[in-house]
Amino acid sequence: MLLNGDTGCAIRGMIYLAAQIPGERVRGCDLAAYLDVPLPTLTSVLRRLVKRGILHAAKGRGGGFSMYPGAERMSLFEVIEIVDDRLTRRDCALKMKACAHVKVCNRCPWGGLAKGGMEFLKRQTIGGMADTLF
């Protein structure tokens, strides 16, 4: 499974925020520079997480993004579901017509790969990734 740009941006942004002092705000422009993404892209992606009550955003002087307590326990899978649920569907990874009629692909080895990848993403938390990387 390959993550699209928005999903990767959301996960990387959350990992960075989880590595900060709890409640500390990170300005959007600083976060965008650290992640090497355009500020409009970052704010568009993180706005989805703000709407779901995972991140807090404050405008103006002293503003920025921070995580609500407990958000660091979210799995990577949960973040992906919020940002781009197409990546967590159980469709055939190869888009084979023979698999179009089944709910979960289990006819070929690719189905096992997709299932294993999903299980991996469910076990990895944002906070765990932040502890590993920072």
VMD Tcl script that draws the C-alpha trace (Angstrom):
set ca {
  {0.00 0.00 0.00}
  {1.32 3.40 -0.93}
  {0.17 6.47 0.92}
  {-0.95 9.47 -1.06}
  {0.52 12.91 -0.37}
  {-2.25 14.08 1.94}
  {-2.15 10.93 4.04}
  {1.63 11.01 4.38}
  {1.45 14.69 5.30}
  {-1.16 14.03 8.01}
  {0.78 11.14 9.54}
  {4.12 12.97 9.47}
  {2.49 16.11 10.90}
  {0.85 14.21 13.73}
  {4.08 12.38 14.56}
  {5.92 15.71 14.74}
  {3.21 17.24 16.93}
  {3.25 14.19 19.22}
  {6.98 14.73 19.76}
  {6.40 18.25 21.11}
  {5.73 19.22 24.71}
  {2.05 18.44 25.41}
  {-0.13 21.45 24.61}
  {2.68 23.30 22.84}
  {1.53 24.88 19.59}
  {3.51 24.64 16.39}
  {2.95 27.38 13.85}
  {1.61 26.13 10.55}
  {4.43 27.74 8.57}
  {7.04 26.07 10.79}
  {5.37 22.69 10.49}
  {5.03 23.06 6.71}
  {8.71 23.96 6.44}
  {9.75 20.99 8.60}
  {7.61 18.58 6.54}
  {8.64 20.26 3.28}
  {5.05 20.69 2.10}
  {3.19 23.79 0.94}
  {1.37 25.58 3.78}
  {-2.03 25.44 1.98}
  {-1.69 21.68 1.60}
  {-0.77 21.24 5.25}
  {-3.64 23.36 6.55}
  {-6.13 21.61 4.28}
  {-5.04 18.20 5.53}
  {-4.80 19.11 9.21}
  {-8.17 20.86 9.08}
  {-9.75 17.40 8.63}
  {-8.13 16.29 11.89}
  {-9.21 19.51 13.63}
  {-12.82 18.90 12.58}
  {-12.66 15.42 14.11}
  {-11.41 16.79 17.45}
  {-7.95 15.25 17.20}
  {-5.93 18.41 16.71}
  {-6.45 21.92 18.03}
  {-5.82 24.94 15.82}
  {-5.53 28.50 17.01}
  {-5.25 31.53 14.76}
  {-3.29 34.71 15.30}
  {-0.35 35.57 17.48}
  {0.71 32.53 19.48}
  {-1.46 30.31 17.32}
  {-0.67 27.06 15.65}
  {-1.49 23.37 15.83}
  {-1.36 21.09 18.85}
  {-2.69 17.65 19.70}
  {-5.53 17.04 22.11}
  {-4.61 14.72 24.98}
  {-4.97 11.09 23.95}
  {-4.53 11.72 20.23}
  {-1.05 10.20 20.40}
  {-2.71 6.83 21.04}
  {-4.35 6.86 17.61}
  {-3.13 4.22 15.21}
  {-1.76 5.08 11.79}
  {-4.74 3.16 10.39}
  {-7.19 5.51 12.17}
  {-5.45 8.57 10.75}
  {-5.51 7.08 7.25}
  {-9.24 6.36 7.58}
  {-9.90 10.01 8.41}
  {-7.73 11.52 5.69}
  {-8.31 9.05 2.85}
  {-10.55 6.07 3.53}
  {-9.90 4.70 0.04}
  {-6.56 3.40 1.31}
  {-8.15 1.30 4.06}
  {-10.72 -0.44 1.91}
  {-10.15 -4.10 1.25}
  {-10.29 -3.92 -2.53}
  {-7.99 -6.05 -4.64}
  {-4.55 -4.42 -4.67}
  {-4.13 -5.47 -8.30}
  {-7.64 -4.37 -9.36}
  {-8.24 -7.76 -10.99}
  {-11.71 -8.24 -12.48}
  {-11.78 -11.77 -11.03}
  {-11.73 -10.24 -7.54}
  {-14.38 -7.59 -8.16}
  {-17.19 -9.70 -6.72}
  {-15.57 -10.50 -3.37}
  {-15.65 -8.23 -0.33}
  {-12.15 -9.10 0.92}
  {-9.46 -10.23 -1.47}
  {-8.18 -13.63 -0.38}
  {-7.79 -15.38 -3.71}
  {-4.12 -14.63 -4.27}
  {-1.01 -13.76 -2.24}
  {-1.70 -10.03 -2.65}
  {-4.71 -10.34 -0.35}
  {-2.44 -11.53 2.45}
  {-0.08 -8.65 1.83}
  {-2.92 -6.12 2.11}
  {-4.25 -7.76 5.28}
  {-0.78 -7.84 6.84}
  {-0.22 -4.19 5.97}
  {-3.51 -3.16 7.56}
  {-2.68 -5.11 10.73}
  {0.71 -3.40 10.91}
  {-0.90 0.05 10.58}
  {-3.42 -0.80 13.32}
  {-0.60 -1.69 15.75}
  {1.48 1.45 15.15}
  {0.48 4.51 17.17}
  {1.31 8.12 16.49}
  {2.97 8.41 19.92}
  {4.98 5.23 19.39}
  {6.24 6.52 16.09}
  {7.16 9.86 17.69}
  {9.09 8.05 20.46}
  {10.96 6.04 17.84}
  {11.77 8.95 15.55}
  {12.47 11.81 17.97}
}
mol new
graphics top color blue
foreach p $ca { graphics top sphere $p radius 0.5 }
foreach p [lrange $ca 0 end-1] q [lrange $ca 1 end] { graphics top cylinder $p $q radius 0.2 }
display resetview
